Amino acid sequence: MIQLQGVSKQYTSGRGTVTALQKIDLTVNKGEIFGIIGHSGAGKSTLIRTINLLEKPTGGTVIIDGVEMTKLSSRRLQEERRSIGMIFQHFHLLSSSTVADNIAFPLRLSKRPEAEIKQRVQELVGLVGLSGHEHKYPSQLSGGQKQRVGIARALATNPKVLLCDEATSALDPQTTNSILSLLLDINRKLQITIVLITHEMHVIRTICDRVAVIDGGHIVEMGPVTDVFLKPQHPTTRDFVAQLAEDPETTLAETGAEASGRIRIRVTFLGEQTYEPVLFETMRETNVPFVILQGTVSRLKDTPYGQLLLELRVNTAEAEAAIAALRRRGLDVEVIQHG
Ligand SMILES: Nc1ncnc2c1ncn2[C@@H]1O[C@H](COP(=O)(O)OP(=O)(O)OP(=O)(O)O)[C@@H](O)[C@H]1O
């Protein structure tokens, strides 16, 4: 649905040149929720804004639904942009217009008949859960309600793609979750492709199917959220994953002195095996006593997972037999400390 090929962006001003994006290659599939995560200054905003060409790349190609956006005249670009909605961290609502008029704004711009606009606004108000608030002004709304107006306005022209620029960063955790549920609901109901940028791993974990990690204008890691989250490779990704839970490595370092000579493993369960007594059965079969040092059971979007840090109280040969048995049962086992 969205293809970025070798996209680069340099900002040039009196003070010199800043390279914000360096040869980004990225494909977002139709109907998926794709997250881009990075620290401040990594290039996230620039990247999401190159998708609808609010930021013109200095190199490379942007293709959306087969249309090469980077080649279009400004008139054609304006037309194509109607199929790409966008929401923002600070909502960007018209403060002197009501909820209904804010939502109607893009429809009036495209000169739709008033009767059609009225009906569409009613549908959208219902979709985002704002029925009864149509005649309020933005100053009378909470942050979450303002973002709901932003979402309804972005969806007014039935776009194929919704771009979310730090859409929950100005909201408290509870409101963040309600907006994330709304985005998930919209993605499922309308089959709209969503691309979001964030600096919060919680956002990625809750609604994204795939994620790209951006650092210094490069994509340093990309893949399904389950892979990237459970097996982070790059130090930046590890930092983000550590936002959510105490990293087992931290526990290891803290208890390192007393731990020499012990065998420690990290066992990862994914999907239905999370709820099966696989660990208990294997350890009973192989007769290996173990201690749980740390554990998490949670979800990555719809997929349950568990991660346990175990210490095996046996010799190396017995531990290896237990590890092989766990792997035979389909569990992912990483040896963290070997004797
Ligand atoms: N208009 C601009 N002119 C000059 N440099 C810019 C401009 N916009 C962004 N930059 C620079 O490009 C780099 C990437 O910025 P960008 O805003 O894309 O990062 P970001 O990951 O979105 O950061 P944040 O989360 O802080 O918004 C930074 O070094 C930034 O200073």
The ligand as a Tripos MOL2 file, in Angstrom:
@<TRIPOS>MOLECULE
LIG
   31    33     1     0     0
SMALL
NO_CHARGES

@<TRIPOS>ATOM
      1 N1         12.4470   22.3410    9.4000 N.pl3     1 LIG1
      2 C1         13.6290   21.8920    9.8330 C.ar      1 LIG1
      3 N2         14.7710   22.5660    9.5890 N.ar      1 LIG1
      4 C2         15.9650   22.1120   10.0080 C.ar      1 LIG1
      5 N3         16.1350   20.9430   10.6820 N.ar      1 LIG1
      6 C3         15.0340   20.2330   10.9560 C.ar      1 LIG1
      7 C4         13.7250   20.6550   10.5560 C.ar      1 LIG1
      8 N4         12.8300   19.7270   10.9750 N.ar      1 LIG1
      9 C5         13.5310   18.7600   11.6000 C.ar      1 LIG1
     10 N5         14.8600   19.0650   11.5990 N.ar      1 LIG1
     11 C6         15.9540   18.2340   12.1570 C.3       1 LIG1
     12 O1         15.8500   16.9330   11.5730 O.3       1 LIG1
     13 C7         16.1280   15.9200   12.5480 C.3       1 LIG1
     14 C8         14.9240   14.9950   12.6610 C.3       1 LIG1
     15 O2         13.8360   15.7460   13.1860 O.3       1 LIG1
     16 P1         12.3560   15.1480   13.3990 P.3       1 LIG1
     17 O3         11.5040   16.2510   13.9080 O.co2     1 LIG1
     18 O4         11.9390   14.4390   12.1760 O.co2     1 LIG1
     19 O5         12.6460   14.0910   14.5610 O.3       1 LIG1
     20 P2         11.6030   13.3850   15.5460 P.3       1 LIG1
     21 O6         12.0880   11.9860   15.7310 O.co2     1 LIG1
     22 O7         10.2200   13.5630   15.0550 O.co2     1 LIG1
     23 O8         11.8080   14.2060   16.8850 O.3       1 LIG1
     24 P3         10.6970   14.7230   17.9610 P.3       1 LIG1
     25 O9         10.1180   13.4800   18.6000 O.co2     1 LIG1
     26 O10        11.5110   15.5290   18.9180 O.co2     1 LIG1
     27 O11         9.6910   15.5120   17.1890 O.co2     1 LIG1
     28 C9         16.4720   16.6540   13.8380 C.3       1 LIG1
     29 O12        17.8690   16.7770   13.9150 O.3       1 LIG1
     30 C10        15.8130   18.0130   13.6560 C.3       1 LIG1
     31 O13        16.5070   18.9940   14.3790 O.3       1 LIG1
@<TRIPOS>BOND
     1     1     2 1
     2     2     3 ar
     3     2     7 ar
     4     3     4 ar
     5     4     5 ar
     6     5     6 ar
     7     6     7 ar
     8     6    10 ar
     9     7     8 ar
    10     8     9 ar
    11     9    10 ar
    12    10    11 1
    13    11    12 1
    14    11    30 1
    15    12    13 1
    16    13    14 1
    17    13    28 1
    18    14    15 1
    19    15    16 1
    20    16    17 2
    21    16    18 1
    22    16    19 1
    23    19    20 1
    24    20    21 2
    25    20    22 1
    26    20    23 1
    27    23    24 1
    28    24    25 2
    29    24    26 1
    30    24    27 1
    31    28    29 1
    32    28    30 1
    33    30    31 1
@<TRIPOS>SUBSTRUCTURE
     1 LIG1         1 GROUP 0 **** ****
